[in-house]
């Protein structure tokens, strides 16, 4: 588990992501990330590339099922 610190950013709040998380999510300045609420009050942080990879894997799975 990685602990994030909430900081003041302008008139709002922001989170500082550790470099290892930035690298794992392949993030750069100006990129968008999604915070998804999961079951039992948990949250999941994803980048667009992660979401796209999941969608491609699902599509490929369906395509292979049709071939069988």
MOHUQUI-V925111 format. One record per residue. N is the residue number from 1. RES is the residue in one letter. BURIAL is 1 if it has 16 or more other ideal C-beta (glycine too) atoms within 10 Angstrom, else 0. Layout:
# MOHUQUI-V925111
n=N res=RES burial=BURIAL
n=N res=RES burial=BURIAL
This chain:
# MOHUQUI-V925111
n=1 res=X burial=0
n=2 res=X burial=0
n=3 res=X burial=0
n=4 res=X burial=0
n=5 res=X burial=0
n=6 res=X burial=0
n=7 res=X burial=0
n=8 res=X burial=0
n=9 res=X burial=0
n=10 res=X burial=0
n=11 res=X burial=0
n=12 res=X burial=0
n=13 res=X burial=0
n=14 res=X burial=0
n=15 res=X burial=0
n=16 res=X burial=0
n=17 res=X burial=1
n=18 res=X burial=0
n=19 res=X burial=0
n=20 res=X burial=0
n=21 res=X burial=0
n=22 res=X burial=0
n=23 res=X burial=0
n=24 res=X burial=0
n=25 res=X burial=1
n=26 res=X burial=0
n=27 res=X burial=1
n=28 res=X burial=0
n=29 res=X burial=0
n=30 res=X burial=0
n=31 res=X burial=0
n=32 res=X burial=0
n=33 res=X burial=0
n=34 res=X burial=0
n=35 res=X burial=0
n=36 res=X burial=0
n=37 res=X burial=0
n=38 res=X burial=0
n=39 res=X burial=0
n=40 res=X burial=0
n=41 res=X burial=0
n=42 res=X burial=0
n=43 res=X burial=0
n=44 res=X burial=0
n=45 res=X burial=0
n=46 res=X burial=0
n=47 res=X burial=1
n=48 res=X burial=0
n=49 res=X burial=0
n=50 res=X burial=1
n=51 res=X burial=0
n=52 res=X burial=0
n=53 res=X burial=0
n=54 res=X burial=0
n=55 res=X burial=0
n=56 res=X burial=0
n=57 res=X burial=0
n=58 res=X burial=0
n=59 res=X burial=0
n=60 res=X burial=0
n=61 res=X burial=0
n=62 res=X burial=0
n=63 res=X burial=0
n=64 res=X burial=0
n=65 res=X burial=0
n=66 res=X burial=0
n=67 res=X burial=0
n=68 res=X burial=0
